[in-house]
Amino acid sequence: MRHLILLRMNSTVDTDHLARVFGFVPPALLRQAAAFQLGEGLVAGRISPHALRYRGARRWTREGGADVPATWASPGG
């Protein structure tokens, strides 16, 4: 079984394609992807026994990485 984690998607052509590839996800649920807000998405497959729309909560922790210099990614950095 395939897995699907879907965030906002505005293209009906793309959601129609996903409906064909992920036949176990109700097409009506996929069409809702255009209306997803920040923190919302859709999960289906082994990650969830039934396809469902979810809304994530706010972060509990401070975002890390601010103390890492950006030069780590430069060539020779």
PDB file of N, CA, C, O and CB in Angstrom:
ATOM      1  N   MET A   1       0.847  -1.178   0.000  1.00  0.00           N
ATOM      2  CA  MET A   1       0.000   0.000   0.000  1.00  0.00           C
ATOM      3  C   MET A   1       0.892   1.241   0.000  1.00  0.00           C
ATOM      4  O   MET A   1       1.925   1.274   0.670  1.00  0.00           O
ATOM      5  CB  MET A   1      -0.963  -0.002   1.225  1.00  0.00           C
ATOM      6  N   ARG A   2       0.493   2.237  -0.740  1.00  0.00           N
ATOM      7  CA  ARG A   2       1.234   3.492  -0.806  1.00  0.00           C
ATOM      8  C   ARG A   2       0.850   4.394   0.353  1.00  0.00           C
ATOM      9  O   ARG A   2      -0.179   4.201   1.001  1.00  0.00           O
ATOM     10  CB  ARG A   2       0.980   4.203  -2.140  1.00  0.00           C
ATOM     11  N   HIS A   3       1.694   5.376   0.599  1.00  0.00           N
ATOM     12  CA  HIS A   3       1.446   6.362   1.643  1.00  0.00           C
ATOM     13  C   HIS A   3       1.219   7.714   0.995  1.00  0.00           C
ATOM     14  O   HIS A   3       1.817   8.025  -0.035  1.00  0.00           O
ATOM     15  CB  HIS A   3       2.623   6.423   2.651  1.00  0.00           C
ATOM     16  N   LEU A   4       0.369   8.505   1.588  1.00  0.00           N
ATOM     17  CA  LEU A   4       0.131   9.854   1.094  1.00  0.00           C
ATOM     18  C   LEU A   4       0.066  10.808   2.263  1.00  0.00           C
ATOM     19  O   LEU A   4      -0.711  10.617   3.197  1.00  0.00           O
ATOM     20  CB  LEU A   4      -1.163   9.923   0.263  1.00  0.00           C
ATOM     21  N   ILE A   5       0.896  11.845   2.201  1.00  0.00           N
ATOM     22  CA  ILE A   5       0.818  12.975   3.118  1.00  0.00           C
ATOM     23  C   ILE A   5       0.718  14.186   2.212  1.00  0.00           C
ATOM     24  O   ILE A   5       1.662  14.517   1.494  1.00  0.00           O
ATOM     25  CB  ILE A   5       2.073  13.057   4.118  1.00  0.00           C
ATOM     26  N   LEU A   6      -0.422  14.842   2.247  1.00  0.00           N
ATOM     27  CA  LEU A   6      -0.711  15.913   1.295  1.00  0.00           C
ATOM     28  C   LEU A   6      -0.990  17.215   2.019  1.00  0.00           C
ATOM     29  O   LEU A   6      -1.807  17.266   2.938  1.00  0.00           O
ATOM     30  CB  LEU A   6      -1.899  15.540   0.408  1.00  0.00           C
ATOM     31  N   LEU A   7      -0.305  18.265   1.596  1.00  0.00           N
ATOM     32  CA  LEU A   7      -0.578  19.605   2.098  1.00  0.00           C
ATOM     33  C   LEU A   7      -1.409  20.327   1.051  1.00  0.00           C
ATOM     34  O   LEU A   7      -1.940  19.685   0.145  1.00  0.00           O
ATOM     35  CB  LEU A   7       0.745  20.385   2.416  1.00  0.00           C
ATOM     36  N   ARG A   8      -1.532  21.618   1.149  1.00  0.00           N
ATOM     37  CA  ARG A   8      -2.374  22.376   0.220  1.00  0.00           C
ATOM     38  C   ARG A   8      -1.945  22.158  -1.232  1.00  0.00           C
ATOM     39  O   ARG A   8      -0.757  22.211  -1.551  1.00  0.00           O
ATOM     40  CB  ARG A   8      -2.325  23.871   0.560  1.00  0.00           C
ATOM     41  N   MET A   9      -2.904  21.917  -2.091  1.00  0.00           N
ATOM     42  CA  MET A   9      -2.662  21.722  -3.513  1.00  0.00           C
ATOM     43  C   MET A   9      -3.807  22.379  -4.270  1.00  0.00           C
ATOM     44  O   MET A   9      -4.963  21.984  -4.119  1.00  0.00           O
ATOM     45  CB  MET A   9      -2.536  20.199  -3.875  1.00  0.00           C
ATOM     46  N   ASN A  10      -3.490  23.378  -5.081  1.00  0.00           N
ATOM     47  CA  ASN A  10      -4.527  24.153  -5.761  1.00  0.00           C
ATOM     48  C   ASN A  10      -4.940  23.600  -7.117  1.00  0.00           C
ATOM     49  O   ASN A  10      -6.050  23.874  -7.574  1.00  0.00           O
ATOM     50  CB  ASN A  10      -4.061  25.546  -5.935  1.00  0.00           C
ATOM     51  N   SER A  11      -4.094  22.845  -7.758  1.00  0.00           N
ATOM     52  CA  SER A  11      -4.350  22.376  -9.115  1.00  0.00           C
ATOM     53  C   SER A  11      -5.322  21.195  -9.145  1.00  0.00           C
ATOM     54  O   SER A  11      -5.045  20.143  -8.567  1.00  0.00           O
ATOM     55  CB  SER A  11      -3.045  21.984  -9.780  1.00  0.00           C
ATOM     56  N   THR A  12      -6.447  21.371  -9.813  1.00  0.00           N
ATOM     57  CA  THR A  12      -7.400  20.256  -9.935  1.00  0.00           C
ATOM     58  C   THR A  12      -6.831  19.145 -10.807  1.00  0.00           C
ATOM     59  O   THR A  12      -7.157  17.974 -10.611  1.00  0.00           O
ATOM     60  CB  THR A  12      -8.737  20.748 -10.520  1.00  0.00           C
ATOM     61  N   VAL A  13      -5.979  19.505 -11.775  1.00  0.00           N
ATOM     62  CA  VAL A  13      -5.333  18.481 -12.608  1.00  0.00           C
ATOM     63  C   VAL A  13      -4.479  17.583 -11.722  1.00  0.00           C
ATOM     64  O   VAL A  13      -4.499  16.361 -11.875  1.00  0.00           O
ATOM     65  CB  VAL A  13      -4.462  19.133 -13.732  1.00  0.00           C
ATOM     66  N   ASP A  14      -3.728  18.180 -10.795  1.00  0.00           N
ATOM     67  CA  ASP A  14      -2.875  17.399  -9.901  1.00  0.00           C
ATOM     68  C   ASP A  14      -3.692  16.551  -8.929  1.00  0.00           C
ATOM     69  O   ASP A  14      -3.359  15.390  -8.696  1.00  0.00           O
ATOM     70  CB  ASP A  14      -1.948  18.321  -9.126  1.00  0.00           C
ATOM     71  N   THR A  15      -4.749  17.111  -8.363  1.00  0.00           N
ATOM     72  CA  THR A  15      -5.560  16.313  -7.435  1.00  0.00           C
ATOM     73  C   THR A  15      -6.306  15.196  -8.163  1.00  0.00           C
ATOM     74  O   THR A  15      -6.525  14.130  -7.589  1.00  0.00           O
ATOM     75  CB  THR A  15      -6.560  17.210  -6.695  1.00  0.00           C
ATOM     76  N   ASP A  16      -6.697  15.422  -9.411  1.00  0.00           N
ATOM     77  CA  ASP A  16      -7.311  14.351 -10.209  1.00  0.00           C
ATOM     78  C   ASP A  16      -6.310  13.225 -10.453  1.00  0.00           C
ATOM     79  O   ASP A  16      -6.666  12.048 -10.409  1.00  0.00           O
ATOM     80  CB  ASP A  16      -7.831  14.903 -11.556  1.00  0.00           C
ATOM     81  N   HIS A  17      -5.058  13.595 -10.711  1.00  0.00           N
ATOM     82  CA  HIS A  17      -4.005  12.583 -10.905  1.00  0.00           C
ATOM     83  C   HIS A  17      -3.794  11.788  -9.617  1.00  0.00           C
ATOM     84  O   HIS A  17      -3.669  10.564  -9.648  1.00  0.00           O
ATOM     85  CB  HIS A  17      -2.671  13.254 -11.349  1.00  0.00           C
ATOM     86  N   LEU A  18      -3.756  12.492  -8.485  1.00  0.00           N
ATOM     87  CA  LEU A  18      -3.602  11.801  -7.203  1.00  0.00           C
ATOM     88  C   LEU A  18      -4.758  10.847  -6.945  1.00  0.00           C
ATOM     89  O   LEU A  18      -4.558   9.770  -6.384  1.00  0.00           O
ATOM     90  CB  LEU A  18      -3.498  12.811  -6.063  1.00  0.00           C
ATOM     91  N   ALA A  19      -5.963  11.228  -7.347  1.00  0.00           N
ATOM     92  CA  ALA A  19      -7.128  10.349  -7.172  1.00  0.00           C
ATOM     93  C   ALA A  19      -6.950   9.049  -7.956  1.00  0.00           C
ATOM     94  O   ALA A  19      -7.385   7.988  -7.509  1.00  0.00           O
ATOM     95  CB  ALA A  19      -8.422  11.066  -7.623  1.00  0.00           C
ATOM     96  N   ARG A  20      -6.311   9.131  -9.122  1.00  0.00           N
ATOM     97  CA  ARG A  20      -6.055   7.908  -9.915  1.00  0.00           C
ATOM     98  C   ARG A  20      -4.947   7.064  -9.293  1.00  0.00           C
ATOM     99  O   ARG A  20      -5.057   5.840  -9.229  1.00  0.00           O
ATOM    100  CB  ARG A  20      -5.674   8.274 -11.366  1.00  0.00           C
ATOM    101  N   VAL A  21      -3.878   7.721  -8.834  1.00  0.00           N
ATOM    102  CA  VAL A  21      -2.738   6.990  -8.265  1.00  0.00           C
ATOM    103  C   VAL A  21      -3.081   6.396  -6.905  1.00  0.00           C
ATOM    104  O   VAL A  21      -2.717   5.259  -6.606  1.00  0.00           O
ATOM    105  CB  VAL A  21      -1.524   7.912  -8.136  1.00  0.00           C
ATOM    106  N   PHE A  22      -3.784   7.177  -6.083  1.00  0.00           N
ATOM    107  CA  PHE A  22      -4.150   6.742  -4.734  1.00  0.00           C
ATOM    108  C   PHE A  22      -5.642   6.445  -4.702  1.00  0.00           C
ATOM    109  O   PHE A  22      -6.414   7.175  -4.082  1.00  0.00           O
ATOM    110  CB  PHE A  22      -3.776   7.821  -3.669  1.00  0.00           C
ATOM    111  N   GLY A  23      -6.038   5.383  -5.366  1.00  0.00           N
ATOM    112  CA  GLY A  23      -7.448   5.035  -5.501  1.00  0.00           C
ATOM    113  C   GLY A  23      -8.162   4.755  -4.184  1.00  0.00           C
ATOM    114  O   GLY A  23      -9.392   4.755  -4.135  1.00  0.00           O
ATOM    115  N   PHE A  24      -7.404   4.517  -3.118  1.00  0.00           N
ATOM    116  CA  PHE A  24      -8.009   4.235  -1.821  1.00  0.00           C
ATOM    117  C   PHE A  24      -8.384   5.517  -1.065  1.00  0.00           C
ATOM    118  O   PHE A  24      -8.953   5.446   0.025  1.00  0.00           O
ATOM    119  CB  PHE A  24      -7.056   3.399  -0.981  1.00  0.00           C
ATOM    120  N   VAL A  25      -8.070   6.685  -1.636  1.00  0.00           N
ATOM    121  CA  VAL A  25      -8.423   7.963  -1.013  1.00  0.00           C
ATOM    122  C   VAL A  25      -9.667   8.513  -1.710  1.00  0.00           C
ATOM    123  O   VAL A  25      -9.668   8.658  -2.932  1.00  0.00           O
ATOM    124  CB  VAL A  25      -7.233   8.986  -1.096  1.00  0.00           C
ATOM    125  N   PRO A  26     -10.710   8.817  -0.969  1.00  0.00           N
ATOM    126  CA  PRO A  26     -11.925   9.355  -1.592  1.00  0.00           C
ATOM    127  C   PRO A  26     -11.626  10.648  -2.363  1.00  0.00           C
ATOM    128  O   PRO A  26     -11.040  11.571  -1.799  1.00  0.00           O
ATOM    129  CB  PRO A  26     -13.005   9.617  -0.519  1.00  0.00           C
ATOM    130  N   PRO A  27     -12.014  10.729  -3.633  1.00  0.00           N
ATOM    131  CA  PRO A  27     -11.737  11.921  -4.440  1.00  0.00           C
ATOM    132  C   PRO A  27     -12.276  13.206  -3.806  1.00  0.00           C
ATOM    133  O   PRO A  27     -11.659  14.263  -3.938  1.00  0.00           O
ATOM    134  CB  PRO A  27     -12.334  11.752  -5.822  1.00  0.00           C
ATOM    135  N   ALA A  28     -13.402  13.125  -3.130  1.00  0.00           N
ATOM    136  CA  ALA A  28     -13.959  14.320  -2.483  1.00  0.00           C
ATOM    137  C   ALA A  28     -13.014  14.852  -1.412  1.00  0.00           C
ATOM    138  O   ALA A  28     -12.922  16.062  -1.206  1.00  0.00           O
ATOM    139  CB  ALA A  28     -15.331  14.007  -1.865  1.00  0.00           C
ATOM    140  N   LEU A  29     -12.318  13.954  -0.735  1.00  0.00           N
ATOM    141  CA  LEU A  29     -11.358  14.362   0.284  1.00  0.00           C
ATOM    142  C   LEU A  29     -10.142  15.017  -0.364  1.00  0.00           C
ATOM    143  O   LEU A  29      -9.624  16.008   0.151  1.00  0.00           O
ATOM    144  CB  LEU A  29     -10.927  13.154   1.137  1.00  0.00           C
ATOM    145  N   LEU A  30      -9.689  14.475  -1.479  1.00  0.00           N
ATOM    146  CA  LEU A  30      -8.559  15.072  -2.205  1.00  0.00           C
ATOM    147  C   LEU A  30      -8.901  16.469  -2.716  1.00  0.00           C
ATOM    148  O   LEU A  30      -8.048  17.356  -2.709  1.00  0.00           O
ATOM    149  CB  LEU A  30      -8.146  14.174  -3.379  1.00  0.00           C
ATOM    150  N   ARG A  31     -10.130  16.667  -3.155  1.00  0.00           N
ATOM    151  CA  ARG A  31     -10.533  17.981  -3.667  1.00  0.00           C
ATOM    152  C   ARG A  31     -10.511  19.059  -2.590  1.00  0.00           C
ATOM    153  O   ARG A  31     -10.440  20.247  -2.902  1.00  0.00           O
ATOM    154  CB  ARG A  31     -11.919  17.898  -4.269  1.00  0.00           C
ATOM    155  N   GLN A  32     -10.573  18.652  -1.331  1.00  0.00           N
ATOM    156  CA  GLN A  32     -10.512  19.618  -0.232  1.00  0.00           C
ATOM    157  C   GLN A  32      -9.126  20.236  -0.078  1.00  0.00           C
ATOM    158  O   GLN A  32      -8.976  21.234   0.627  1.00  0.00           O
ATOM    159  CB  GLN A  32     -10.917  18.951   1.068  1.00  0.00           C
ATOM    160  N   ALA A  33      -8.114  19.666  -0.721  1.00  0.00           N
ATOM    161  CA  ALA A  33      -6.733  20.142  -0.571  1.00  0.00           C
ATOM    162  C   ALA A  33      -6.574  21.604  -0.957  1.00  0.00           C
ATOM    163  O   ALA A  33      -5.696  22.281  -0.423  1.00  0.00           O
ATOM    164  CB  ALA A  33      -5.800  19.299  -1.408  1.00  0.00           C
ATOM    165  N   ALA A  34      -7.390  22.105  -1.860  1.00  0.00           N
ATOM    166  CA  ALA A  34      -7.287  23.510  -2.265  1.00  0.00           C
ATOM    167  C   ALA A  34      -7.707  24.456  -1.142  1.00  0.00           C
ATOM    168  O   ALA A  34      -7.345  25.633  -1.164  1.00  0.00           O
ATOM    169  CB  ALA A  34      -8.143  23.766  -3.503  1.00  0.00           C
ATOM    170  N   ALA A  35      -8.458  23.966  -0.170  1.00  0.00           N
ATOM    171  CA  ALA A  35      -8.945  24.807   0.926  1.00  0.00           C
ATOM    172  C   ALA A  35      -8.135  24.643   2.206  1.00  0.00           C
ATOM    173  O   ALA A  35      -8.441  25.284   3.212  1.00  0.00           O
ATOM    174  CB  ALA A  35     -10.393  24.493   1.206  1.00  0.00           C
ATOM    175  N   PHE A  36      -7.097  23.789   2.188  1.00  0.00           N
ATOM    176  CA  PHE A  36      -6.300  23.590   3.398  1.00  0.00           C
ATOM    177  C   PHE A  36      -5.670  24.907   3.832  1.00  0.00           C
ATOM    178  O   PHE A  36      -5.205  25.691   3.005  1.00  0.00           O
ATOM    179  CB  PHE A  36      -5.208  22.523   3.166  1.00  0.00           C
ATOM    180  N   GLN A  37      -5.664  25.135   5.129  1.00  0.00           N
ATOM    181  CA  GLN A  37      -5.020  26.302   5.722  1.00  0.00           C
ATOM    182  C   GLN A  37      -3.672  25.878   6.305  1.00  0.00           C
ATOM    183  O   GLN A  37      -3.317  24.700   6.275  1.00  0.00           O
ATOM    184  CB  GLN A  37      -5.926  26.948   6.820  1.00  0.00           C
ATOM    185  N   LEU A  38      -2.935  26.834   6.829  1.00  0.00           N
ATOM    186  CA  LEU A  38      -1.648  26.552   7.460  1.00  0.00           C
ATOM    187  C   LEU A  38      -1.830  25.490   8.542  1.00  0.00           C
ATOM    188  O   LEU A  38      -2.673  25.640   9.425  1.00  0.00           O
ATOM    189  CB  LEU A  38      -1.031  27.843   8.059  1.00  0.00           C
ATOM    190  N   GLY A  39      -1.045  24.424   8.474  1.00  0.00           N
ATOM    191  CA  GLY A  39      -1.115  23.358   9.465  1.00  0.00           C
ATOM    192  C   GLY A  39      -2.095  22.250   9.149  1.00  0.00           C
ATOM    193  O   GLY A  39      -2.197  21.296   9.921  1.00  0.00           O
ATOM    194  N   GLU A  40      -2.824  22.337   8.039  1.00  0.00           N
ATOM    195  CA  GLU A  40      -3.784  21.301   7.669  1.00  0.00           C
ATOM    196  C   GLU A  40      -3.216  20.420   6.560  1.00  0.00           C
ATOM    197  O   GLU A  40      -2.361  20.852   5.787  1.00  0.00           O
ATOM    198  CB  GLU A  40      -5.115  21.933   7.223  1.00  0.00           C
ATOM    199  N   GLY A  41      -3.695  19.196   6.491  1.00  0.00           N
ATOM    200  CA  GLY A  41      -3.262  18.282   5.457  1.00  0.00           C
ATOM    201  C   GLY A  41      -4.133  17.046   5.426  1.00  0.00           C
ATOM    202  O   GLY A  41      -5.153  16.964   6.110  1.00  0.00           O
ATOM    203  N   LEU A  42      -3.711  16.086   4.619  1.00  0.00           N
ATOM    204  CA  LEU A  42      -4.429  14.830   4.456  1.00  0.00           C
ATOM    205  C   LEU A  42      -3.419  13.709   4.569  1.00  0.00           C
ATOM    206  O   LEU A  42      -2.331  13.802   4.000  1.00  0.00           O
ATOM    207  CB  LEU A  42      -5.194  14.770   3.091  1.00  0.00           C
ATOM    208  N   VAL A  43      -3.751  12.654   5.289  1.00  0.00           N
ATOM    209  CA  VAL A  43      -2.896  11.474   5.382  1.00  0.00           C
ATOM    210  C   VAL A  43      -3.711  10.244   5.009  1.00  0.00           C
ATOM    211  O   VAL A  43      -4.905  10.160   5.297  1.00  0.00           O
ATOM    212  CB  VAL A  43      -2.292  11.328   6.809  1.00  0.00           C
ATOM    213  N   ALA A  44      -3.046   9.297   4.366  1.00  0.00           N
ATOM    214  CA  ALA A  44      -3.714   8.056   3.959  1.00  0.00           C
ATOM    215  C   ALA A  44      -2.662   6.982   3.741  1.00  0.00           C
ATOM    216  O   ALA A  44      -1.483   7.280   3.546  1.00  0.00           O
ATOM    217  CB  ALA A  44      -4.566   8.267   2.666  1.00  0.00           C
ATOM    218  N   GLY A  45      -3.091   5.755   3.776  1.00  0.00           N
ATOM    219  CA  GLY A  45      -2.186   4.628   3.581  1.00  0.00           C
ATOM    220  C   GLY A  45      -1.906   3.947   4.909  1.00  0.00           C
ATOM    221  O   GLY A  45      -2.757   3.943   5.798  1.00  0.00           O
ATOM    222  N   ARG A  46      -0.724   3.372   5.047  1.00  0.00           N
ATOM    223  CA  ARG A  46      -0.403   2.677   6.294  1.00  0.00           C
ATOM    224  C   ARG A  46      -0.278   3.631   7.474  1.00  0.00           C
ATOM    225  O   ARG A  46      -0.420   3.224   8.627  1.00  0.00           O
ATOM    226  CB  ARG A  46       0.884   1.895   6.135  1.00  0.00           C
ATOM    227  N   ILE A  47      -0.015   4.892   7.186  1.00  0.00           N
ATOM    228  CA  ILE A  47       0.112   5.886   8.252  1.00  0.00           C
ATOM    229  C   ILE A  47      -1.228   6.120   8.960  1.00  0.00           C
ATOM    230  O   ILE A  47      -1.256   6.539  10.117  1.00  0.00           O
ATOM    231  CB  ILE A  47       0.644   7.209   7.682  1.00  0.00           C
ATOM    232  N   SER A  48      -2.322   5.850   8.269  1.00  0.00           N
ATOM    233  CA  SER A  48      -3.662   6.012   8.844  1.00  0.00           C
ATOM    234  C   SER A  48      -4.579   4.977   8.212  1.00  0.00           C
ATOM    235  O   SER A  48      -4.671   4.919   6.985  1.00  0.00           O
ATOM    236  CB  SER A  48      -4.213   7.463   8.618  1.00  0.00           C
ATOM    237  N   PRO A  49      -5.262   4.158   9.006  1.00  0.00           N
ATOM    238  CA  PRO A  49      -6.110   3.108   8.442  1.00  0.00           C
ATOM    239  C   PRO A  49      -7.208   3.650   7.523  1.00  0.00           C
ATOM    240  O   PRO A  49      -7.649   2.962   6.602  1.00  0.00           O
ATOM    241  CB  PRO A  49      -6.738   2.312   9.557  1.00  0.00           C
ATOM    242  N   HIS A  50      -7.644   4.876   7.777  1.00  0.00           N
ATOM    243  CA  HIS A  50      -8.650   5.524   6.937  1.00  0.00           C
ATOM    244  C   HIS A  50      -8.108   6.891   6.548  1.00  0.00           C
ATOM    245  O   HIS A  50      -7.529   7.591   7.378  1.00  0.00           O
ATOM    246  CB  HIS A  50     -10.036   5.645   7.676  1.00  0.00           C
ATOM    247  N   ALA A  51      -8.293   7.270   5.295  1.00  0.00           N
ATOM    248  CA  ALA A  51      -7.843   8.592   4.854  1.00  0.00           C
ATOM    249  C   ALA A  51      -8.508   9.652   5.720  1.00  0.00           C
ATOM    250  O   ALA A  51      -9.711   9.591   5.975  1.00  0.00           O
ATOM    251  CB  ALA A  51      -8.167   8.825   3.346  1.00  0.00           C
ATOM    252  N   LEU A  52      -7.720  10.625   6.172  1.00  0.00           N
ATOM    253  CA  LEU A  52      -8.298  11.658   7.017  1.00  0.00           C
ATOM    254  C   LEU A  52      -7.619  12.999   6.817  1.00  0.00           C
ATOM    255  O   LEU A  52      -6.451  13.090   6.441  1.00  0.00           O
ATOM    256  CB  LEU A  52      -8.214  11.253   8.464  1.00  0.00           C
ATOM    257  N   ARG A  53      -8.390  14.023   7.080  1.00  0.00           N
ATOM    258  CA  ARG A  53      -7.891  15.390   7.048  1.00  0.00           C
ATOM    259  C   ARG A  53      -7.481  15.731   8.483  1.00  0.00           C
ATOM    260  O   ARG A  53      -8.195  15.402   9.431  1.00  0.00           O
ATOM    261  CB  ARG A  53      -8.978  16.408   6.481  1.00  0.00           C
ATOM    262  N   TYR A  54      -6.327  16.391   8.640  1.00  0.00           N
ATOM    263  CA  TYR A  54      -5.865  16.719   9.987  1.00  0.00           C
ATOM    264  C   TYR A  54      -5.538  18.197  10.095  1.00  0.00           C
ATOM    265  O   TYR A  54      -5.355  18.887   9.093  1.00  0.00           O
ATOM    266  CB  TYR A  54      -4.640  15.879  10.357  1.00  0.00           C
ATOM    267  N   ARG A  55      -5.470  18.659  11.311  1.00  0.00           N
ATOM    268  CA  ARG A  55      -5.017  20.016  11.612  1.00  0.00           C
ATOM    269  C   ARG A  55      -3.961  19.903  12.696  1.00  0.00           C
ATOM    270  O   ARG A  55      -4.239  19.418  13.792  1.00  0.00           O
ATOM    271  CB  ARG A  55      -6.207  20.949  12.061  1.00  0.00           C
ATOM    272  N   GLY A  56      -2.752  20.348  12.393  1.00  0.00           N
ATOM    273  CA  GLY A  56      -1.664  20.297  13.359  1.00  0.00           C
ATOM    274  C   GLY A  56      -1.792  21.392  14.405  1.00  0.00           C
ATOM    275  O   GLY A  56      -2.451  22.409  14.191  1.00  0.00           O
ATOM    276  N   ALA A  57      -1.155  21.163  15.527  1.00  0.00           N
ATOM    277  CA  ALA A  57      -1.170  22.139  16.612  1.00  0.00           C
ATOM    278  C   ALA A  57       0.020  23.092  16.477  1.00  0.00           C
ATOM    279  O   ALA A  57       0.908  22.880  15.652  1.00  0.00           O
ATOM    280  CB  ALA A  57      -1.142  21.426  17.987  1.00  0.00           C
ATOM    281  N   ARG A  58       0.021  24.119  17.281  1.00  0.00           N
ATOM    282  CA  ARG A  58       1.149  25.045  17.307  1.00  0.00           C
ATOM    283  C   ARG A  58       2.368  24.342  17.859  1.00  0.00           C
ATOM    284  O   ARG A  58       2.246  23.344  18.570  1.00  0.00           O
ATOM    285  CB  ARG A  58       0.821  26.296  18.144  1.00  0.00           C
ATOM    286  N   ARG A  59       3.555  24.859  17.536  1.00  0.00           N
ATOM    287  CA  ARG A  59       4.805  24.300  18.067  1.00  0.00           C
ATOM    288  C   ARG A  59       4.830  24.408  19.576  1.00  0.00           C
ATOM    289  O   ARG A  59       4.341  25.385  20.143  1.00  0.00           O
ATOM    290  CB  ARG A  59       6.026  25.014  17.466  1.00  0.00           C
ATOM    291  N   TRP A  60       5.390  23.424  20.217  1.00  0.00           N
ATOM    292  CA  TRP A  60       5.587  23.469  21.657  1.00  0.00           C
ATOM    293  C   TRP A  60       6.998  23.935  21.996  1.00  0.00           C
ATOM    294  O   TRP A  60       7.249  24.453  23.084  1.00  0.00           O
ATOM    295  CB  TRP A  60       5.317  22.097  22.274  1.00  0.00           C
ATOM    296  N   THR A  61       7.910  23.745  21.054  1.00  0.00           N
ATOM    297  CA  THR A  61       9.309  24.076  21.309  1.00  0.00           C
ATOM    298  C   THR A  61       9.760  25.210  20.397  1.00  0.00           C
ATOM    299  O   THR A  61       9.150  25.481  19.362  1.00  0.00           O
ATOM    300  CB  THR A  61      10.206  22.840  21.110  1.00  0.00           C
ATOM    301  N   ARG A  62      10.827  25.856  20.802  1.00  0.00           N
ATOM    302  CA  ARG A  62      11.419  26.903  19.994  1.00  0.00           C
ATOM    303  C   ARG A  62      12.102  26.259  18.788  1.00  0.00           C
ATOM    304  O   ARG A  62      12.697  25.188  18.914  1.00  0.00           O
ATOM    305  CB  ARG A  62      12.425  27.752  20.826  1.00  0.00           C
ATOM    306  N   GLU A  63      12.023  26.894  17.630  1.00  0.00           N
ATOM    307  CA  GLU A  63      12.690  26.354  16.448  1.00  0.00           C
ATOM    308  C   GLU A  63      14.188  26.448  16.645  1.00  0.00           C
ATOM    309  O   GLU A  63      14.714  27.495  17.022  1.00  0.00           O
ATOM    310  CB  GLU A  63      12.255  27.105  15.162  1.00  0.00           C
ATOM    311  N   GLY A  64      14.864  25.355  16.389  1.00  0.00           N
ATOM    312  CA  GLY A  64      16.312  25.312  16.589  1.00  0.00           C
ATOM    313  C   GLY A  64      17.084  25.699  15.343  1.00  0.00           C
ATOM    314  O   GLY A  64      16.503  25.972  14.292  1.00  0.00           O
ATOM    315  N   GLY A  65      18.392  25.719  15.475  1.00  0.00           N
ATOM    316  CA  GLY A  65      19.273  25.958  14.343  1.00  0.00           C
ATOM    317  C   GLY A  65      19.735  27.386  14.164  1.00  0.00           C
ATOM    318  O   GLY A  65      20.572  27.650  13.302  1.00  0.00           O
ATOM    319  N   ALA A  66      19.218  28.317  14.949  1.00  0.00           N
ATOM    320  CA  ALA A  66      19.595  29.722  14.790  1.00  0.00           C
ATOM    321  C   ALA A  66      21.066  29.950  15.120  1.00  0.00           C
ATOM    322  O   ALA A  66      21.660  30.915  14.639  1.00  0.00           O
ATOM    323  CB  ALA A  66      18.723  30.604  15.676  1.00  0.00           C
ATOM    324  N   ASP A  67      21.664  29.078  15.933  1.00  0.00           N
ATOM    325  CA  ASP A  67      23.059  29.255  16.327  1.00  0.00           C
ATOM    326  C   ASP A  67      24.036  28.605  15.348  1.00  0.00           C
ATOM    327  O   ASP A  67      25.247  28.703  15.547  1.00  0.00           O
ATOM    328  CB  ASP A  67      23.274  28.686  17.708  1.00  0.00           C
ATOM    329  N   VAL A  68      23.546  27.945  14.297  1.00  0.00           N
ATOM    330  CA  VAL A  68      24.409  27.296  13.307  1.00  0.00           C
ATOM    331  C   VAL A  68      24.738  28.306  12.213  1.00  0.00           C
ATOM    332  O   VAL A  68      23.826  28.838  11.582  1.00  0.00           O
ATOM    333  CB  VAL A  68      23.725  26.022  12.703  1.00  0.00           C
ATOM    334  N   PRO A  69      26.024  28.583  11.973  1.00  0.00           N
ATOM    335  CA  PRO A  69      26.372  29.557  10.933  1.00  0.00           C
ATOM    336  C   PRO A  69      25.975  29.044   9.541  1.00  0.00           C
ATOM    337  O   PRO A  69      26.082  27.850   9.259  1.00  0.00           O
ATOM    338  CB  PRO A  69      27.886  29.864  10.973  1.00  0.00           C
ATOM    339  N   ALA A  70      25.521  29.947   8.687  1.00  0.00           N
ATOM    340  CA  ALA A  70      25.077  29.572   7.351  1.00  0.00           C
ATOM    341  C   ALA A  70      26.228  29.099   6.465  1.00  0.00           C
ATOM    342  O   ALA A  70      25.980  28.520   5.406  1.00  0.00           O
ATOM    343  CB  ALA A  70      24.378  30.739   6.697  1.00  0.00           C
ATOM    344  N   THR A  71      27.457  29.326   6.861  1.00  0.00           N
ATOM    345  CA  THR A  71      28.605  28.941   6.037  1.00  0.00           C
ATOM    346  C   THR A  71      28.824  27.424   5.984  1.00  0.00           C
ATOM    347  O   THR A  71      29.620  26.948   5.174  1.00  0.00           O
ATOM    348  CB  THR A  71      29.855  29.613   6.563  1.00  0.00           C
ATOM    349  N   TRP A  72      28.135  26.667   6.829  1.00  0.00           N
ATOM    350  CA  TRP A  72      28.332  25.215   6.825  1.00  0.00           C
ATOM    351  C   TRP A  72      27.979  24.607   5.478  1.00  0.00           C
ATOM    352  O   TRP A  72      28.513  23.557   5.121  1.00  0.00           O
ATOM    353  CB  TRP A  72      27.496  24.564   7.920  1.00  0.00           C
ATOM    354  N   ALA A  73      27.096  25.238   4.727  1.00  0.00           N
ATOM    355  CA  ALA A  73      26.642  24.666   3.460  1.00  0.00           C
ATOM    356  C   ALA A  73      27.429  25.169   2.262  1.00  0.00           C
ATOM    357  O   ALA A  73      27.218  24.683   1.150  1.00  0.00           O
ATOM    358  CB  ALA A  73      25.188  24.966   3.259  1.00  0.00           C
ATOM    359  N   SER A  74      28.314  26.112   2.448  1.00  0.00           N
ATOM    360  CA  SER A  74      29.063  26.640   1.301  1.00  0.00           C
ATOM    361  C   SER A  74      30.229  25.706   0.962  1.00  0.00           C
ATOM    362  O   SER A  74      30.760  25.031   1.844  1.00  0.00           O
ATOM    363  CB  SER A  74      29.587  28.075   1.598  1.00  0.00           C
ATOM    364  N   PRO A  75      30.630  25.668  -0.323  1.00  0.00           N
ATOM    365  CA  PRO A  75      31.759  24.813  -0.707  1.00  0.00           C
ATOM    366  C   PRO A  75      33.013  25.184   0.105  1.00  0.00           C
ATOM    367  O   PRO A  75      33.405  26.349   0.183  1.00  0.00           O
ATOM    368  CB  PRO A  75      32.045  24.943  -2.234  1.00  0.00           C
ATOM    369  N   GLY A  76      33.600  24.192   0.682  1.00  0.00           N
ATOM    370  CA  GLY A  76      34.799  24.411   1.492  1.00  0.00           C
ATOM    371  C   GLY A  76      34.497  24.943   2.878  1.00  0.00           C
ATOM    372  O   GLY A  76      35.410  25.253   3.643  1.00  0.00           O
ATOM    373  N   GLY A  77      33.186  25.050   3.209  1.00  0.00           N
ATOM    374  CA  GLY A  77      32.755  25.634   4.487  1.00  0.00           C
ATOM    375  C   GLY A  77      32.927  24.687   5.591  1.00  0.00           C
ATOM    376  O   GLY A  77      32.615  25.011   6.737  1.00  0.00           O
TER     377      GLY A  77
END
